[in-house]
Amino acid sequence: MVMFDRNKANYCYSDPILYPLLKEHAKRMRECPTEAESTLWLHLQQSRMGKPFRRQYIIGDNIADFACLPAKLVVEVDGAYHDDLRQQYHDQTRTHELERLGFHVVRFTNDDVFRRIDHVLETIKTKIQ
C-alpha cells in the first residue's frame, strides 16, 4: 500500500517489497540518462528555479524523471516510445496515481526539450510558483 504524508513532502512510501527494485532502477537511470533528461537536468541546475529538483526520484511505486518536492511537481520527459497507445495508457495511470498523492504532473517531449527549452523552463517555473 502506498502512503503519502502530506506534512512531510520528502516522504512517499512505496511497497516495501518493491522499493529495493525501484531504488536500484532509479540509480541506473540516474547513471544513464537519456540525452533529453541530461539536457533538462543541466538547465534545471543552471536556471535557478528557486526550489530544488531531484532526478529519478521514487514517489509511491513510480520513478519520476524530475521532482520538485516543495512544489509537489513532477516533470516527465517523454521519448518517442510514449507515442505507443499502451504506453500512453500506462503514462495516464501513473499520472493519476501521482496526482492522487498530491503532485501535479507536467509532461514534455524530447523535442520540446531540444527545440523549446526556454518554453519548457518557463512552464516549470510557472508551475512551482
N, C-alpha and C positions, 0 to 999 in steps of 0.2 A: 504494500500500500504506500502510495506517495503522500508525503506530508509536507506542508509548507507553513512555516511560522511567519506570518506577515510582520511580526515585530522584530524579526531577525532576517533582514533581506539577504544575508550571506548564506543562509541555510535552507537548502532544498533537498530533501531526503529522497533517495531512490530506494528501490527494493534492495535489502541488504545482500541478497544473493547476486543480484545484477550489478551492484556498484563496482566491485573489483574489475569486472569486464569493461564497464563503461570507463573507469579510470584509466585502464591500460589503453583502450581505444582512443580516448581523448589525448593521451600522451603521444601516441603515434601520429595522430592528426596534427598536433602542435609541431612535431618534428618534421613532418612532410606536408606542409600546407599547399593548397592549390596556388597558382600564380595570382589569381584574383584575391584570395584570402590574404596572401602576403602583401599585396599592394594596399588593400584596405587597412590592414593592421599597421603598416608603416604610416599611412595617412592619419589613422586614429591616434597614434602616438605623437605625431608631429603637430596635429591640428589644435591641441589644447582645448578640448571639448569642455573642460571644467569638471568632468566626472570620470572616474576610472572605468576602463573596459577590461574584460577578461576574454581570452580566446579559448575556444573549445572547452567551454565550461558546462559542467553537468548540472542540469536542472531537472529534478524529478528523475524520470527514466530516459531523458533526452540529453544530447550534447548540442549546445548552441554554438554556432560559429563564433559569435561575439555576444557578450552580455554586459550591460551596464546595470549592476545590481541596485545602486541608489535610485536610478530612474525606472527600474523594473522594465528594461528594454532589452529585447533580443533582436540581433541583426543577423540575418541569414544571407549568404551569398550562394546563389543557385547556378550551377553549371547546366550544360545542355541536357543532361540526363533528367533534369527536372521537367522537361517537356513531355516525358512519358506519362500517360494517364494514371498508371498505377503509382508512380512516384508523386504525382500531384495529389492523389488521394492520401497517400502517406504524409505528405507535407501538410495538408489540410488538417489531418488528425493530430499531428504534432502541434500545429499552431493552436488548435482548440485546447489541447492539454496545457500548453504553456499559458494561454490566456486564462484558463481555469485556475492556474496557480498565481494569477495576478500580474502576469507580464504582458506587455504589448509587443507584438512581433512585426517587424518590417523586413521585407524581402527585396533583394536586388539581384539582378542577373550579373554574370561575369562581364557582359558587355557594358552594363551600367557602370561598373567599377572601372573598366578600362577606358571608356569613352566619355563618361559624365561624372567623374569623381567629385567635382565641385557640387553638383546636384545631390549626389549621394551623401556627402558630408553635411551639406546644408539641411537635408531631410533629417539626418540623425540628430544634428544639433537642435533642430526644432522639436523633435520628439523627447529629448532629455531635459528640456527646459520646463 
